[in-house]
Amino acid sequence: MTVRIDYRDGMPQDRSRPARVEDVHELAEAMPHVTVVHGTDDRPAYQVGGKWFVFFRPPRPDAVDPVSGERYPDVVVFRVGSEADKQALVQDPDSPFFTTAHFDGYPTVLLRAGRIGELTHRELAEVIQDAWLSRASARRAAAWLSAHPPAG
């Protein structure tokens, strides 16, 4: 297996470290042709070709703490390529990803920012790259995939 070393500011980055919320912003903005739109409460939504692929969601009644009943204030929504991709991320009860009835039939998964550290930087990067690929035009996706062949 080939591991790609990420160099930022001339220094190697540890992609196996726990992911952080800041990584969502950095990774999404690093994808080509991305625009950032600020929505409710100035929460960012990352778009490619006018289509969102990651956004920070305001508290909603469908995502609540099961004990307190309080709405989660820290939900990040990621687009996925298919229902099968969605199920692969949410079916494990230990996975930090989840969904709600609001998103039934939509290729999206949710993640509480408070659980983002359960992912590695590498795993988060893959989710964001897949989200971008699911929304980018075929031409842009092909160009990105050609420049970033899968490791292995």
C-alpha positions as CSV (number, residue, x, y, z in Angstrom):
1,M,0.0,0.0,0.0
2,T,1.3,3.4,-0.9
3,V,0.9,6.2,1.6
4,R,0.8,9.7,0.3
5,I,2.5,12.2,2.6
6,D,0.8,15.5,2.8
7,Y,3.2,18.4,2.9
8,R,1.8,21.7,4.1
9,D,4.0,24.7,4.7
10,G,7.0,22.4,3.8
11,M,6.3,20.1,6.7
12,P,4.9,16.6,6.5
13,Q,1.4,16.4,8.0
14,D,0.3,13.4,10.0
15,R,-2.8,12.2,8.2
16,S,-3.3,9.4,10.8
17,R,-4.0,11.9,13.6
18,P,-7.5,12.5,14.8
19,A,-9.5,14.8,12.6
20,R,-10.6,18.2,13.8
21,V,-13.4,20.6,12.8
22,E,-10.8,22.9,11.2
23,D,-9.8,20.0,8.9
24,V,-13.3,20.0,7.4
25,H,-12.8,23.6,6.3
26,E,-9.3,23.1,5.0
27,L,-10.0,19.9,3.1
28,A,-13.2,21.2,1.5
29,E,-11.6,24.5,0.5
30,A,-8.6,22.6,-1.0
31,M,-10.8,20.8,-3.5
32,P,-10.9,22.6,-6.9
33,H,-13.6,24.9,-8.1
34,V,-15.1,25.3,-4.6
35,T,-17.1,28.2,-3.4
36,V,-18.2,28.9,0.1
37,V,-21.7,30.2,0.9
38,H,-22.6,31.3,4.4
39,G,-26.1,30.4,5.4
40,T,-28.0,30.4,8.7
41,D,-26.0,31.7,11.6
42,D,-23.1,32.3,9.1
43,R,-22.6,28.6,8.9
44,P,-20.5,27.6,5.8
45,A,-21.7,25.5,2.9
46,Y,-19.1,24.2,0.5
47,Q,-20.2,24.0,-3.1
48,V,-18.8,22.8,-6.5
49,G,-20.6,23.9,-9.6
50,G,-23.3,25.5,-7.4
51,K,-24.1,22.2,-5.6
52,W,-23.3,21.7,-1.9
53,F,-21.1,18.8,-0.9
54,V,-20.5,19.7,2.8
55,F,-22.3,22.1,5.0
56,F,-22.6,23.0,8.7
57,R,-26.2,22.7,9.7
58,P,-28.0,24.8,12.3
59,P,-29.8,22.9,15.1
60,R,-32.9,21.2,13.8
61,P,-35.7,19.1,15.5
62,D,-34.7,15.9,13.7
63,A,-31.2,15.6,15.3
64,V,-31.5,15.7,19.0
65,D,-29.7,14.3,22.0
66,P,-31.6,11.1,23.0
67,V,-31.1,11.9,26.8
68,S,-31.8,15.6,27.0
69,G,-33.9,16.1,23.9
70,E,-31.8,19.1,23.0
71,R,-31.1,19.8,19.4
72,Y,-27.5,19.1,18.3
73,P,-25.8,22.4,17.6
74,D,-22.8,20.9,15.8
75,V,-24.0,18.8,12.8
76,V,-22.0,18.6,9.7
77,V,-23.7,17.2,6.6
78,F,-21.8,15.4,3.8
79,R,-23.1,14.3,0.4
80,V,-22.3,10.7,-0.5
81,G,-22.4,9.0,-3.9
82,S,-25.2,6.6,-3.3
83,E,-27.5,4.9,-0.8
84,A,-25.1,2.1,-0.5
85,D,-22.3,4.5,0.4
86,K,-24.6,6.1,3.0
87,Q,-25.5,2.7,4.5
88,A,-21.8,1.7,4.7
89,L,-21.2,4.8,6.8
90,V,-24.2,4.7,9.1
91,Q,-25.0,1.0,9.6
92,D,-22.3,0.4,12.3
93,P,-23.7,1.6,15.6
94,D,-20.2,2.6,16.7
95,S,-19.8,4.9,13.6
96,P,-19.8,8.6,14.3
97,F,-21.9,9.1,11.2
98,F,-25.7,9.0,11.4
99,T,-28.8,10.0,9.5
100,T,-32.3,11.1,10.4
101,A,-35.7,10.5,8.8
102,H,-35.4,14.0,7.3
103,F,-32.7,12.6,5.0
104,D,-34.5,9.3,4.1
105,G,-34.0,8.8,0.4
106,Y,-31.2,11.4,0.1
107,P,-27.5,10.5,-0.3
108,T,-26.3,12.3,2.8
109,V,-24.7,11.5,6.1
110,L,-24.4,13.6,9.2
111,L,-21.6,13.9,11.7
112,R,-21.6,15.7,15.0
113,A,-18.5,18.0,15.2
114,G,-18.1,16.7,18.8
115,R,-17.4,13.2,17.4
116,I,-15.1,14.2,14.5
117,G,-12.0,13.1,16.4
118,E,-13.3,9.5,16.1
119,L,-12.1,9.8,12.5
120,T,-8.6,10.2,11.3
121,H,-7.6,13.1,9.1
122,R,-7.2,10.5,6.3
123,E,-10.7,9.2,6.8
124,L,-12.2,12.7,6.9
125,A,-10.3,13.6,3.7
126,E,-11.7,10.6,1.9
127,V,-15.3,11.5,3.0
128,I,-14.8,15.0,1.8
129,Q,-13.2,14.0,-1.5
130,D,-16.0,11.5,-2.1
131,A,-18.6,14.2,-1.3
132,W,-16.9,16.6,-3.8
133,L,-16.8,13.9,-6.4
134,S,-20.5,13.1,-6.0
135,R,-21.3,16.7,-6.9
136,A,-18.7,17.8,-9.3
137,S,-19.3,17.7,-13.0
138,A,-18.1,14.5,-14.8
139,R,-15.3,16.5,-16.5
140,R,-14.1,18.0,-13.2
141,A,-14.3,14.7,-11.4
142,A,-12.4,12.9,-14.1
143,A,-9.7,15.5,-14.1
144,W,-9.3,15.3,-10.3
145,L,-9.3,11.5,-10.3
146,S,-6.6,11.5,-13.0
147,A,-4.4,13.8,-10.9
148,H,-5.1,11.9,-7.7
149,P,-5.1,8.1,-8.5
150,P,-6.1,5.9,-5.6
151,A,-3.2,4.6,-3.5
152,G,-2.4,1.0,-3.7
